[in-house]
Amino acid sequence: MRRIPYSYALASALVLALVIWLALGDFQRFQTTAPEASSTANDSALRVEVMEQQSTPFIPQQVIQGQLTAERETTLRANVAGYVVEKPIAQGRSVAAGDTLLVLDNDALPERLQQARDELAVAQSEYSGAQSLRQRQLISQPELLRLQSALSASTAAVAQLEKQLNDSRPSAPFAGVLDRVQVELGDLLQPGEEWGRLIDDRRLTGAAWVSQQQVGELTVGLPVTARLLNGDHLEGTLTHVSHRADESTRTFYIEATLDNPRQLHLAGGSAELTITLPPRQVHTLSPALLSLNEEGQLAVKHVDEQDRVQQTQVQLISADIQRAYVTGLPDPLRLITLGAGLANVGQQVTPVEVDRATIMDDTAASQESVHAPTH
């Protein structure tokens, strides 16, 4: 009989031992009682970093691009035909309300006006005498009415000639600057023809268009600052907010009145308008902590007094690459700064308090690293 090699015998013995061990199991591991419960339920709870903070006052602003126009500006046009015989005010000079700006050939209007006034005086005298005679029944009623009609006709003739004379000497309707004169001596003007422009730019109007999201916070009386292209600033007030959107752009028209004490030449130019809104209480946090709730609205996760995760919808007031300013959160707030993505609403967690200064420093450092220039 051939002898079995030693290595085969050893392998067979090991296999047999393994089969027996698997069949019988490890009886030492069996216990008749359940293991003891953990001494602290929170040992297995998710650990999250939280930061307690109070709301702070914040003054939001809206920055929009606008156009500047003079508060009062009018195009000067001729009311009567005539030749230009005098230009009493030079172009670019300041004028007061009522100053004569131009003189046209009046075709002997002063003499005709004087004649009409004399005729009016005669008509007034005749009518006054006729009233006395009528009281004594010395003239008929139709005769009195005829004289009254003549008086009315004379009054109308005087008024018409006075208007023609005034139209031949157009005056300034308001104080301002005679910004442009487009006629020379001897030019013939026709009724309705443009000959100049008068501007009052001691105050300016800043006009702009705002979106549907912006217009809801705007009210008349809010302070406005206009930043000019050269860096100067003008202060003013919001004076008009349209109640109806433009049909093509769905934007709303607004106006602000701006003081221009130095009468800088700005009408017709552009400016950046900053509207300061009423102050609000906000919470300041990193934009990375904003999330969307089930309705698709912006929300923030935080921890309540029972250390359970809550998610509250917020309104974004303002934001930049480092900070977001939101409203709608409880005050004070235990904000989850790390681990919010792993925590479910209503879940019991183990909060680990962190210092606010540390969080803000870490946030600023991360933002700087993200936006650091690359070469």
PAMARBA-664502 format. One record per atom (N, C-alpha, C): x negated, y negated, z; residue in one letter. Coordinates in pm, whole numbers, padded with zeros to 5 digits, always signed. Layout:
BEGIN
XYZA
...
This chain:
BEGIN
-00086+00119+00000M
+00000+00000+00000M
-00089-00123+00000M
-00047-00221-00091R
-00131-00342-00106R
-00104-00437+00009R
-00206-00497+00058R
-00194-00588+00175R
-00151-00727+00129R
-00053-00789+00204I
-00001-00925+00172I
-00104-01028+00214I
-00133-01123+00125P
-00232-01227+00160P
-00188-01307+00282P
-00288-01353+00355Y
-00261-01427+00478Y
-00183-01556+00452Y
-00215-01632+00345S
-00149-01760+00314S
-00001-01741+00285S
+00034-01629+00217Y
+00175-01602+00188Y
+00251-01572+00315Y
+00188-01496+00401A
+00254-01461+00526A
+00279-01585+00613A
+00182-01676+00615L
+00198-01800+00694L
+00309-01886+00637L
+00317-01900+00507A
+00423-01980+00445A
+00559-01921+00472A
+00568-01788+00465S
+00697-01723+00490S
+00741-01746+00633S
+00649-01741+00727A
+00683-01764+00867A
+00734-01907+00890A
+00669-02002+00826L
+00712-02143+00842L
+00851-02165+00785L
+00880-02106+00670V
+01012-02121+00609V
+01118-02060+00699V
+01089-01941+00757L
+01183-01876+00846L
+01211-01961+00968L
+01105-02020+01023A
+01124-02107+01141A
+01209-02230+01109A
+01191-02287+00992L
+01269-02405+00953L
+01415-02371+00935L
+01443-02256+00877V
+01583-02214+00859V
+01652-02195+00992V
+01579-02131+01086I
+01638-02110+01219I
+01666-02243+01289I
+01574-02340+01272W
+01592-02472+01339W
+01712-02548+01282W
+01726-02541+01150L
+01840-02607+01087L
+01971-02542+01125L
+01970-02413+01143A
+02094-02343+01177A
+02138-02371+01319A
+02046-02373+01409L
+02081-02393+01550L
+02094-02539+01589L
+02020-02633+01518G
+02025-02774+01553G
+01945-02805+01676G
+01944-02936+01706D
+01867-02982+01822D
+01963-02998+01937D
+01972-02892+02020F
+02069-02896+02129F
+02034-03000+02234F
+01914-03043+02234Q
+01877-03142+02336Q
+01937-03279+02306Q
+01977-03300+02173R
+02033-03431+02138R
+02182-03442+02172R
+02249-03326+02191F
+02392-03329+02220F
+02418-03383+02359F
+02524-03473+02364Q
+02566-03528+02493Q
+02716-03511+02506Q
+02762-03494+02626T
+02905-03474+02649T
+02980-03605+02671T
+02906-03718+02688T
+02970-03849+02711T
+02921-03948+02607T
+03004-04051+02580A
+02968-04155+02484A
+02858-04242+02541A
+02774-04304+02455P
+02669-04392+02506P
+02729-04514+02573P
+02654-04570+02666E
+02701-04687+02739E
+02710-04807+02645E
+02813-04889+02667A
+02833-05011+02586A
+02722-05110+02616A
+02697-05197+02517S
+02593-05299+02534S
+02632-05393+02645S
+02533-05432+02720S
+02561-05520+02834S
+02611-05655+02791S
+02572-05704+02674T
+02615-05835+02625T
+02668-05818+02484T
+02791-05861+02464A
+02856-05848+02333A
+02786-05933+02229A
+02722-06042+02272N
+02662-06133+02176N
+02529-06084+02122N
+02476-05971+02179D
+02348-05922+02131D
+02355-05883+01983D
+02475-05836+01939S
+02491-05795+01800S
+02552-05903+01713S
+02590-06022+01771A
+02652-06131+01694A
+02548-06200+01608A
+02597-06256+01494L
+02509-06329+01402L
+02456-06455+01469L
+02327-06477+01456R
+02265-06596+01514R
+02260-06705+01407R
+02309-06824+01441V
+02307-06938+01349V
+02252-07059+01422V
+02185-07145+01348E
+02137-07270+01405E
+02247-07375+01398E
+02269-07444+01507V
+02371-07549+01512V
+02309-07676+01566V
+02367-07788+01525M
+02321-07919+01572M
+02445-08000+01612M
+02446-08048+01731E
+02558-08129+01778E
+02534-08275+01740E
+02635-08338+01685Q
+02621-08477+01644Q
+02754-08551+01660Q
+02743-08682+01674Q
+02857-08772+01682Q
+02872-08845+01549Q
+02994-08888+01519S
+03014-08970+01399S
+02954-09108+01420S
+02916-09171+01313T
+02853-09304+01317T
+02924-09396+01218T
+02923-09526+01242P
+02984-09619+01146P
+02902-09626+01018P
+02972-09635+00906F
+02907-09642+00775F
+02984-09741+00689F
+02912-09827+00619I
+02975-09928+00532I
+02955-09884+00388I
+03057-09825+00326P
+03042-09779+00187P
+03045-09896+00089P
+02986-09875-00026Q
+02982-09977-00131Q
+03011-09912-00267Q
+03068-09992-00353Q
+03088-09951-00492Q
+03004-10044-00581Q
+02923-09986-00666V
+02835-10062-00755V
+02883-10038-00899V
+02919-10146-00967I
+02970-10137-01104I
+02906-10246-01189I
+02907-10227-01318Q
+02856-10327-01411Q
+02970-10417-01457Q
+02944-10548-01457G
+03048-10643-01494G
+02997-10753-01584G
+03091-10834-01631Q
+03062-10948-01716Q
+03098-11076-01642Q
+03017-11180-01662L
+03040-11308-01596L
+03099-11408-01694L
+03202-11478-01650T
+03261-11586-01728T
+03283-11705-01635T
+03293-11825-01695A
+03323-11943-01615A
+03463-11931-01559A
+03481-11986-01438E
+03614-11978-01377E
+03719-12049-01462E
+03680-12164-01521R
+03771-12236-01612R
+03695-12271-01738R
+03753-12237-01850E
+03692-12265-01980E
+03803-12283-02082E
+03792-12387-02163T
+03895-12412-02263T
+03832-12457-02394T
+03897-12418-02502T
+03857-12463-02635T
+03932-12592-02667T
+03861-12695-02704L
+03921-12826-02734L
+03962-12831-02881L
+04089-12865-02904R
+04144-12872-03040R
+04215-13005-03061R
+04218-13047-03185A
+04284-13174-03219A
+04436-13154-03223A
+04509-13251-03169N
+04655-13248-03173N
+04711-13333-03287N
+04632-13428-03336V
+04675-13513-03447V
+04561-13521-03547V
+04595-13558-03669A
+04492-13577-03772A
+04427-13714-03755A
+04299-13721-03788G
+04229-13849-03779G
+04080-13832-03798G
+04015-13946-03830Y
+03871-13948-03845Y
+03805-13975-03711Y
+03691-13909-03686V
+03617-13930-03562V
+03546-14066-03571V
+03580-14156-03480V
+03520-14289-03480V
+03430-14313-03358V
+03439-14224-03258E
+03356-14246-03139E
+03341-14113-03063E
+03219-14093-03008K
+03190-13977-02923K
+03135-14029-02790K
+03226-14064-02696P
+03181-14131-02573P
+03101-14040-02479P
+03119-13910-02488I
+03048-13816-02398I
+02955-13728-02482I
+02828-13726-02445A
+02732-13644-02520A
+02748-13497-02483A
+02714-13413-02575Q
+02721-13269-02553Q
+02629-13229-02438Q
+02683-13146-02346G
+02606-13099-02232G
+02619-13185-02107G
+02693-13295-02116R
+02709-13385-02001R
+02828-13342-01915R
+02819-13374-01786S
+02929-13346-01694S
+03036-13454-01710S
+03161-13413-01693V
+03273-13505-01705V
+03368-13483-01588V
+03447-13585-01560A
+03552-13575-01459A
+03686-13556-01528A
+03782-13504-01454A
+03915-13485-01510A
+03970-13620-01555A
+04020-13627-01678G
+04078-13750-01731G
+03982-13833-01815G
+03852-13802-01816D
+03756-13877-01898D
+03786-13856-02047D
+03773-13963-02125T
+03793-13955-02270T
+03673-13885-02334T
+03701-13779-02411L
+03594-13700-02470L
+03568-13735-02617L
+03669-13787-02686L
+03658-13814-02829L
+03758-13922-02866L
+03723-14004-02967V
+03814-14108-03015V
+03833-14090-03165V
+03961-14080-03206L
+03996-14068-03347L
+04056-14198-03398L
+04046-14218-03528D
+04112-14332-03592D
+04261-14327-03560D
+04313-14436-03499N
+04450-14432-03449N
+04554-14493-03542N
+04508-14539-03660D
+04603-14592-03759D
+04693-14700-03697D
+04631-14800-03630A
+04702-14914-03570A
+04807-14870-03469A
+04782-14760-03399L
+04879-14712-03301L
+04899-14809-03185L
+04796-14876-03133P
+04820-14970-03023P
+04919-15080-03061P
+04906-15136-03182E
+04999-15241-03224E
+05141-15188-03241E
+05152-15067-03300R
+05284-15007-03318R
+05347-14974-03184R
+05263-14934-03089L
+05315-14903-02956L
+05363-15030-02887L
+05290-15140-02904Q
+05334-15265-02842Q
+05466-15311-02900Q
+05483-15297-03032Q
+05610-15333-03096Q
+05724-15247-03040Q
+05699-15120-03026A
+05803-15032-02974A
+05839-15067-02831A
+05742-15108-02754R
+05772-15148-02615R
+05854-15275-02610R
+05825-15369-02701D
+05906-15491-02706D
+06050-15459-02743D
+06067-15371-02841E
+06202-15332-02881E
+06274-15260-02767E
+06199-15184-02689L
+06260-15117-02574L
+06308-15218-02470L
+06229-15325-02451A
+06269-15428-02355A
+06398-15497-02401A
+06409-15526-02532V
+06532-15588-02586V
+06651-15495-02566V
+06632-15366-02596A
+06741-15270-02583A
+06785-15258-02437A
+06691-15263-02345Q
+06727-15256-02203Q
+06808-15378-02160Q
+06766-15496-02209S
+06837-15619-02174S
+06979-15619-02230S
+06993-15577-02359E
+07127-15574-02420E
+07219-15477-02349E
+07165-15364-02312Y
+07249-15263-02246Y
+07289-15311-02106Y
+07199-15379-02035S
+07232-15430-01902S
+07342-15535-01909S
+07329-15624-02011G
+07434-15725-02026G
+07566-15663-02066G
+07561-15563-02151A
+07685-15498-02195A
+07756-15431-02079A
+07681-15379-01983Q
+07746-15317-01867Q
+07826-15419-01788Q
+07771-15541-01774S
+07845-15646-01702S
+07970-15686-01778S
+07959-15699-01912L
+08077-15736-01992L
+08183-15627-01988L
+08138-15504-01986R
+08236-15395-01985R
+08313-15393-01855R
+08249-15431-01744Q
+08319-15434-01616Q
+08430-15539-01617Q
+08414-15645-01701R
+08518-15749-01713R
+08607-15727-01834R
+08592-15607-01896Q
+08675-15570-02010Q
+08656-15664-02129Q
+08533-15717-02146L
+08507-15810-02256L
+08451-15738-02379L
+08403-15612-02364I
+08360-15533-02480I
+08422-15394-02465I
+08426-15325-02576S
+08487-15191-02576S
+08386-15086-02527S
+08442-14973-02491Q
+08357-14862-02446Q
+08267-14811-02558Q
+08317-14798-02684P
+08227-14754-02791P
+08108-14848-02812P
+08131-14979-02797E
+08021-15072-02812E
+07915-15052-02704E
+07959-15024-02582L
+07866-14998-02473L
+07784-14870-02501L
+07851-14768-02554L
+07783-14643-02584L
+07682-14661-02698L
+07715-14749-02795R
+07622-14774-02904R
+07494-14838-02850R
+07507-14931-02760L
+07390-14995-02701L
+07309-14897-02615L
+07378-14807-02547Q
+07309-14705-02469Q
+07229-14611-02559Q
+07286-14576-02674S
+07215-14491-02770S
+07092-14562-02825S
+07105-14693-02852A
+06990-14769-02902A
+06880-14773-02797A
+06917-14784-02671L
+06818-14784-02564L
+06745-14649-02557L
+06820-14541-02570S
+06758-14407-02567S
+06662-14388-02684S
+06700-14439-02803A
+06613-14426-02919A
+06484-14504-02901A
+06494-14624-02843S
+06374-14704-02818S
+06283-14637-02716S
+06342-14574-02614T
+06262-14503-02512T
+06187-14386-02575T
+06255-14312-02663A
+06192-14197-02729A
+06080-14242-02821A
+06100-14355-02891A
+05996-14405-02982A
+05871-14445-02906A
+05889-14508-02791V
+05773-14547-02709V
+05700-14422-02660V
+05774-14321-02615A
+05712-14199-02564A
+05634-14128-02675A
+05691-14127-02795Q
+05624-14060-02905Q
+05494-14130-02944Q
+05498-14261-02950L
+05377-14337-02986L
+05271-14327-02877L
+05315-14324-02750E
+05218-14309-02641E
+05148-14174-02651E
+05224-14069-02684K
+05163-13937-02700K
+05064-13936-02817K
+05101-13997-02928Q
+05011-14002-03043Q
+04882-14077-03009Q
+04896-14185-02933L
+04777-14260-02894L
+04688-14178-02800L
+04752-14106-02706N
+04673-14022-02615N
+04606-13907-02691N
+04678-13851-02791D
+04621-13742-02869D
+04503-13789-02954D
+04501-13915-02988S
+04388-13967-03065S
+04267-13998-02976S
+04289-13988-02845R
+04180-14007-02748R
+04185-13890-02648R
+04151-13767-02693P
+04162-13650-02605P
+04074-13665-02481P
+04131-13625-02367S
+04060-13637-02238S
+04038-13499-02177S
+03954-13495-02075A
+03919-13369-02008A
+04034-13324-01919A
+04085-13199-01938P
+04193-13151-01851P
+04145-13116-01711P
+04014-13095-01694F
+03958-13066-01562F
+03811-13107-01564F
+03753-13118-01445A
+03612-13153-01435A
+03526-13036-01479A
+03418-13067-01549G
+03330-12961-01596G
+03216-13017-01680G
+03171-12935-01773V
+03061-12971-01863V
+03112-12961-02006V
+03087-13068-02086L
+03121-13063-02227L
+03016-12976-02295L
+03043-12849-02299D
+02941-12751-02338D
+02907-12755-02487D
+03005-12793-02569R
+02980-12791-02713R
+03067-12895-02783R
+03009-12967-02876V
+03081-13062-02962V
+03046-13028-03106V
+03145-12996-03188Q
+03121-12944-03322Q
+03153-13045-03432Q
+03173-13174-03399V
+03207-13274-03500V
+03108-13389-03493V
+03101-13461-03603E
+03017-13580-03611E
+03104-13700-03645E
+03048-13818-03628L
+03122-13940-03662L
+03160-13939-03809L
+03286-13973-03836G
+03336-13975-03972G
+03402-13846-04017G
+03389-13739-03938D
+03455-13613-03974D
+03606-13628-03961D
+03678-13562-04050L
+03824-13563-04046L
+03872-13438-03975L
+03949-13459-03869L
+04007-13347-03795L
+04153-13331-03833L
+04195-13204-03843Q
+04334-13171-03869Q
+04398-13116-03742Q
+04528-13127-03727P
+04594-13072-03607P
+04563-12923-03589P
+04522-12886-03469G
+04488-12748-03438G
+04343-12712-03463G
+04264-12800-03522E
+04126-12768-03554E
+04039-12777-03428E
+03952-12676-03407E
+03862-12674-03291E
+03747-12772-03311E
+03717-12848-03204W
+03606-12944-03215W
+03509-12939-03097W
+03541-12865-02989G
+03450-12859-02874G
+03494-12756-02772G
+03416-12748-02664R
+03446-12654-02556R
+03409-12718-02423R
+03498-12703-02324L
+03478-12757-02190L
+03471-12640-02092L
+03368-12643-02006I
+03346-12532-01912I
+03328-12586-01771I
+03392-12520-01676D
+03369-12546-01533D
+03308-12420-01474D
+03175-12419-01454D
+03106-12299-01406D
+03052-12317-01264D
+03113-12407-01188R
+03074-12418-01048R
+03110-12289-00973R
+03208-12220-01023R
+03240-12084-00977R
+03254-11996-01100R
+03215-11870-01084L
+03218-11775-01195L
+03317-11663-01164L
+03364-11600-01268T
+03450-11483-01255T
+03374-11361-01303T
+03360-11264-01213G
+03297-11137-01248G
+03404-11035-01281G
+03411-10991-01406A
+03513-10897-01451A
+03451-10761-01476A
+03524-10656-01442A
+03473-10519-01460A
+03590-10423-01468A
+03558-10297-01502W
+03656-10189-01508W
+03610-10078-01415W
+03702-10025-01335V
+03670-09919-01241V
+03756-09797-01269V
+03707-09681-01227S
+03777-09556-01253S
+03896-09538-01159S
+03975-09435-01190Q
+04091-09405-01105Q
+04048-09362-00966Q
+03932-09297-00954Q
+03884-09256-00822Q
+03838-09375-00739Q
+03789-09480-00803Q
+03737-09595-00729Q
+03843-09695-00689Q
+03946-09711-00771V
+04039-09821-00751V
+04121-09806-00623V
+04138-09683-00575G
+04221-09661-00457G
+04169-09728-00332G
+04039-09753-00324E
+03979-09813-00205E
+03964-09965-00216E
+04003-10022-00330L
+03981-10165-00352L
+04105-10246-00314L
+04083-10355-00244T
+04189-10449-00208T
+04137-10591-00226T
+04227-10681-00256V
+04189-10822-00271V
+04133-10875-00140V
+04023-10950-00149G
+03961-11008-00031G
+03831-10942+00011G
+03797-10827-00049L
+03671-10761-00012L
+03551-10843-00060L
+03443-10846+00016P
+03324-10922-00026P
+03255-10856-00144P
+03203-10941-00235V
+03136-10894-00356V
+03003-10969-00370V
+02900-10896-00407T
+02769-10954-00436T
+02732-10921-00579T
+02695-11022-00656A
+02652-11002-00794A
+02501-11015-00802A
+02437-10910-00852R
+02291-10913-00873R
+02263-10942-01019R
+02191-11052-01042L
+02163-11096-01178L
+02040-11026-01234L
+02019-11043-01363L
+01907-10976-01428L
+01772-11026-01377L
+01767-11150-01329N
+01641-11204-01277N
+01622-11175-01128N
+01714-11100-01068G
+01702-11065-00928G
+01778-11154-00833G
+01828-11269-00879D
+01907-11357-00793D
+02040-11292-00759D
+02104-11346-00653H
+02232-11292-00608H
+02333-11405-00593H
+02458-11375-00624L
+02570-11465-00601L
+02671-11395-00512L
+02728-11470-00418E
+02825-11413-00325E
+02966-11456-00366E
+03061-11367-00341G
+03199-11399-00376G
+03298-11304-00313G
+03419-11302-00368T
+03529-11225-00312T
+03607-11159-00425T
+03656-11039-00399L
+03741-10971-00495L
+03878-11040-00497L
+03920-11089-00614T
+04041-11169-00623T
+04153-11103-00703T
+04124-10996-00775H
+04230-10931-00854H
+04197-10784-00875H
+04298-10699-00855V
+04289-10556-00885V
+04412-10520-00966V
+04390-10474-01088S
+04502-10443-01175S
+04587-10330-01116S
+04719-10341-01138H
+04812-10238-01092H
+04840-10132-01198H
+04782-10149-01316R
+04809-10055-01425R
+04679-10027-01500R
+04656-09900-01532A
+04534-09861-01601A
+04545-09890-01751A
+04430-09910-01812D
+04425-09925-01957D
+04462-09790-02021D
+04546-09796-02123E
+04598-09673-02182E
+04489-09591-02251E
+04390-09656-02307S
+04287-09584-02383S
+04177-09529-02293S
+04137-09603-02189T
+04025-09560-02103T
+04068-09509-01967T
+04193-09534-01927R
+04243-09495-01794R
+04161-09558-01682R
+04111-09678-01706T
+04039-09752-01604T
+04116-09878-01567T
+04084-09933-01452F
+04156-10048-01398F
+04068-10173-01403F
+04130-10284-01440Y
+04059-10412-01452Y
+04057-10483-01317Y
+03940-10536-01281I
+03926-10611-01156I
+03852-10742-01185I
+03872-10839-01095E
+03803-10968-01104E
+03754-11009-00966E
+03637-11073-00965A
+03581-11130-00843A
+03542-11274-00871A
+03570-11362-00776T
+03532-11503-00787T
+03399-11523-00713T
+03299-11577-00784L
+03164-11591-00731L
+03125-11738-00727L
+03066-11780-00616D
+03018-11917-00604D
+02889-11935-00684D
+02881-12046-00756N
+02762-12077-00835N
+02719-12220-00803N
+02674-12246-00679P
+02647-12384-00637P
+02539-12452-00719P
+02443-12377-00771R
+02336-12438-00851R
+02373-12449-00999R
+02497-12407-01031Q
+02545-12410-01169Q
+02443-12347-01265Q
+02401-12227-01227L
+02311-12152-01315L
+02384-12117-01445L
+02310-12113-01553H
+02369-12084-01683H
+02389-11933-01697H
+02505-11886-01648L
+02529-11743-01641L
+02654-11699-01715L
+02743-11792-01749A
+02869-11754-01814A
+02842-11681-01945A
+02908-11567-01961G
+02889-11486-02080G
+02787-11375-02062G
+02713-11377-01951G
+02612-11275-01926G
+02670-11159-01846G
+02582-11066-01809S
+02623-10948-01733S
+02559-10952-01596S
+02615-10872-01504A
+02562-10865-01368A
+02608-10735-01305A
+02535-10691-01203E
+02572-10573-01126E
+02653-10618-01006E
+02777-10574-00998L
+02868-10614-00890L
+02870-10507-00782L
+02842-10548-00658T
+02847-10457-00544T
+02962-10499-00454T
+03062-10411-00442I
+03180-10437-00360I
+03163-10365-00228I
+03166-10440-00118T
+03150-10382+00015T
+03286-10342+00069T
+03304-10213+00097L
+03431-10159+00144L
+03437-10167+00297L
+03556-10151+00357P
+03566-10153+00503P
+03485-10041+00566P
+03427-10064+00685P
+03346-09961+00752P
+03430-09840+00790P
+03366-09722+00792R
+03434-09598+00827R
+03343-09516+00918R
+03406-09430+01000Q
+03331-09337+01083Q
+03301-09212+01001Q
+03174-09176+00991V
+03134-09064+00907V
+03036-08975+00983V
+03021-08854+00932H
+02915-08764+00975H
+02811-08758+00863H
+02685-08762+00903T
+02575-08759+00807T
+02511-08620+00809T
+02498-08560+00692L
+02442-08426+00685L
+02372-08406+00551L
+02300-08296+00541S
+02231-08265+00416S
+02333-08221+00311S
+02319-08263+00185P
+02411-08217+00081P
+02413-08066+00065P
+02305-07998+00107A
+02299-07852+00096A
+02399-07783+00188A
+02450-07854+00289L
+02544-07794+00383L
+02689-07805+00336L
+02712-07870+00223L
+02847-07878+00167L
+02878-07749+00092L
+03001-07702+00104S
+03044-07582+00034S
+03187-07603-00016S
+03239-07505-00085L
+03376-07511-00136L
+03462-07411-00059L
+03581-07455-00019N
+03673-07364+00047N
+03753-07285-00057N
+03851-07210-00012E
+03928-07127-00104E
+04009-07208-00203E
+04041-07331-00169E
+04115-07419-00260E
+04024-07495-00354E
+03894-07472-00344G
+03800-07543-00430G
+03768-07683-00384G
+03798-07716-00257Q
+03771-07848-00202Q
+03641-07844-00121Q
+03575-07961-00115L
+03453-07970-00036L
+03483-07943+00112L
+03398-07864+00174A
+03420-07829+00314A
+03284-07811+00382A
+03288-07808+00515V
+03168-07792+00596V
+03198-07689+00705V
+03104-07598+00728K
+03119-07498+00833K
+03056-07549+00963K
+03127-07522+01074H
+03079-07563+01205H
+03128-07463+01308H
+03087-07479+01432V
+03121-07385+01540V
+03210-07457+01641V
+03317-07387+01684D
+03406-07448+01783D
+03356-07419+01924D
+03437-07452+02024E
+03396-07436+02164E
+03385-07289+02203E
+03453-07200+02129Q
+03445-07056+02157Q
+03339-06986+02073Q
+03250-07065+02012D
+03142-07012+01929D
+03194-06932+01810D
+03306-06975+01755R
+03359-06914+01634R
+03342-07010+01516R
+03318-06953+01400V
+03292-07032+01281V
+03421-07093+01229V
+03419-07223+01203Q
+03532-07293+01143Q
+03485-07362+01015Q
+03577-07378+00920Q
+03547-07449+00796Q
+03651-07559+00777Q
+03606-07682+00770T
+03696-07798+00763T
+03674-07873+00632T
+03785-07903+00567Q
+03777-07981+00441Q
+03733-08123+00474Q
+03647-08181+00389V
+03593-08314+00412V
+03614-08400+00288V
+03604-08530+00309Q
+03605-08626+00199Q
+03466-08687+00187Q
+03410-08679+00066L
+03276-08733+00043L
+03286-08883+00021L
+03225-08962+00109I
+03227-09107+00098I
+03111-09157+00014I
+02993-09104+00035S
+02875-09142-00042S
+02772-09032-00028S
+02676-09029-00122A
+02573-08926-00115A
+02454-08968-00199A
+02337-08919-00158D
+02216-08930-00239D
+02144-08797-00230D
+02018-08790-00273I
+01950-08661-00276I
+01915-08610-00136I
+01920-08696-00034Q
+01881-08655+00100Q
+01998-08646+00196Q
+02102-08727+00180R
+02209-08733+00278R
+02345-08742+00210R
+02442-08683+00276A
+02582-08696+00236A
+02660-08753+00353A
+02751-08845+00324Y
+02833-08909+00426Y
+02977-08864+00405Y
+03034-08794+00505V
+03165-08735+00489V
+03254-08772+00607V
+03385-08764+00584T
+03484-08783+00690T
+03574-08661+00696T
+03647-08649+00807G
+03741-08538+00823G
+03696-08433+00921G
+03575-08445+00977L
+03523-08346+01070L
+03556-08384+01214L
+03562-08286+01305P
+03587-08319+01447P
+03471-08398+01505P
+03500-08468+01612D
+03399-08552+01676D
+03406-08530+01827D
+03301-08477+01891P
+03171-08441+01837P
+03178-08314+01752P
+03069-08290+01678L
+03064-08179+01582L
+02945-08089+01613L
+02969-07955+01611R
+02861-07857+01623R
+02839-07800+01483R
+02753-07865+01410L
+02730-07835+01269L
+02635-07716+01254L
+02673-07621+01167I
+02585-07508+01136I
+02483-07556+01033I
+02357-07559+01073T
+02251-07607+00985T
+02175-07494+00917T
+02187-07370+00970L
+02118-07256+00909L
+02201-07131+00938L
+02233-07057+00832G
+02310-06934+00847G
+02455-06948+00810G
+02497-07065+00760A
+02638-07085+00725A
+02681-06994+00612A
+02589-06963+00520G
+02625-06879+00407G
+02653-06735+00447G
+02600-06691+00561L
+02621-06554+00608L
+02738-06542+00703L
+02787-06654+00754A
+02893-06652+00854A
+03029-06669+00787A
+03126-06586+00832N
+03262-06595+00781N
+03348-06678+00876N
+03451-06738+00820V
+03541-06820+00901V
+03607-06732+01008V
+03604-06778+01132G
+03661-06703+01243G
+03565-06606+01309G
+03447-06586+01253Q
+03350-06491+01307Q
+03286-06544+01434Q
+03267-06453+01531Q
+03197-06489+01653Q
+03046-06489+01624Q
+02978-06597+01663V
+02835-06609+01636V
+02763-06650+01763V
+02631-06636+01755T
+02546-06682+01864T
+02478-06811+01819T
+02523-06926+01869P
+02464-07053+01824P
+02330-07079+01891P
+02237-07126+01812V
+02105-07167+01862V
+02092-07316+01837V
+02088-07393+01944E
+02084-07539+01932E
+01949-07584+01878E
+01952-07681+01784V
+01830-07741+01731V
+01840-07892+01744V
+01726-07956+01741D
+01720-08101+01756D
+01752-08168+01623D
+01827-08277+01627R
+01865-08346+01504R
+01744-08403+01431R
+01650-08457+01505A
+01532-08516+01441A
+01454-08410+01362A
+01448-08288+01418T
+01376-08180+01349T
+01445-08145+01219T
+01578-08139+01223I
+01655-08106+01102I
+01634-08210+00994I
+01642-08338+01033M
+01629-08444+00934M
+01489-08447+00876M
+01386-08420+00960D
+01249-08416+00910D
+01231-08301+00812D
+01288-08184+00846D
+01277-08069+00756D
+01349-08094+00625D
+01467-08161+00634T
+01543-08190+00513T
+01467-08285+00423T
+01408-08389+00482A
+01332-08485+00402A
+01211-08420+00338A
+01145-08332+00414A
+01027-08265+00359A
+01064-08174+00243A
+01178-08103+00258S
+01219-08014+00149S
+01259-08092+00026S
+01323-08207+00046Q
+01363-08289-00068Q
+01240-08344-00140Q
+01138-08384-00062E
+01017-08436-00122E
+00945-08329-00202E
+00946-08205-00150S
+00878-08097-00222S
+00952-08062-00349S
+01085-08071-00347V
+01164-08038-00466V
+01141-08142-00575V
+01132-08269-00534H
+01122-08377-00631H
+00979-08426-00649H
+00884-08352-00600A
+00744-08393-00618A
+00708-08384-00765A
+00630-08481-00819P
+00595-08479-00960P
+00507-08361-00992P
+00528-08305-01109T
+00447-08193-01155T
+00359-08237-01269T
+00244-08175-01281H
+00147-08214-01384H
+00121-08095-01474H
